[in-house]
Amino acid sequence: MSEVNFRELRHAPAMPVNFAKALLRARVRPGRDPKLPDIGLRLNDVGLDAKHLAAYRKVCGFSADGRLPLTYPHMHAFPLHMALMTADGFPFPAMGLVHVRNIITQYRPIAEREQLNIKCYLGNLTQVAKGYEFSVFTVVSTAGERVWESESVNFFRGGGSGEKKKQSRENPAPATDTVEWKVPGDTGRRYGAVSGDRNPIHLYPLSARLFGFKRQIAHGMWSKARCLAQLQHKLPEQAFSVDVQFKLPMYIPATVRFEEKSVDGGIDFRLLASDGIKPHLSGELRAKEPPK
């Protein structure tokens, strides 16, 4: 990939504008040889909105401890993600994308009062069996120090290679030692109000059915945040990463089961359906080397 051309922003892109652009670009198709535009966005001096942070903690289950929840910087980055995915030259329709994986690395805890500098850019476009995958990268720094970064992997269905990777067909054992959660049917609306991600598939049964779902589904990043809220008091002080694969959609309302296991070097965790077998999410937390 060639050098990224970053554009400085004075304010975060407005989410209603982002979604309007997404609707206007709903018929965009990648063609035979799609390319990602070499563009990036920067937003500096992002400060704390105490009411927004409190609302985020409430909907995701985090307790107040003077630090930003691990997933909270994504709230500031997501409008930039949407702006990149609705920009001229972007080869896919933003409304047709599926978030399949998210990796967050935190190099140290971020205090509530720190101002954040955020930059986002595109990369890693790959043709897979059923379509294309690409990443949106985010780097967060404060006072010149890199403190947080993420990679969000998105999937577009269509135009794939047809070449399937050989995968082992291991059937995971049913979870036994779990914590049960009740996920209300308005979770998507509540999280959407905080995150700005009011994709219709997350809001109401009727709006979700328009996009092929039997009823509304929970946001993947809400699921990740809720798992990390459960692990909040076990998160390391030193640098670590949390790599999550999003699996089956979670139709809400729902009863789900959270499982965690301590392993050498970190924690493995899963979010499962009420039967303790069908996976909504699988993740691993591991120590990470600090940036050089």
Secondary structure by P-SEA (a helix, b strand, c coil): ccccbbbbbcccccaaaaaaaaaaacccccccccccccbbbbbcccccaaaaaaaaaaaaccccccccccaaaaaaaaaaaaaaaaccccccccccccccbbbbbbcccccccbbbbbbbbcccccccccbbbbbbbbbbbccccccbbbbbbbbbccccccccccccccccccccbbbbbbbccaaaaaaaaaacccccccccaaaaaaaccccccccaaaaaaaaaaaaccccccccbbbbbbbcccccccbbbbbbbbbcccbbbbbbbccccccccccbbbbbbcccc
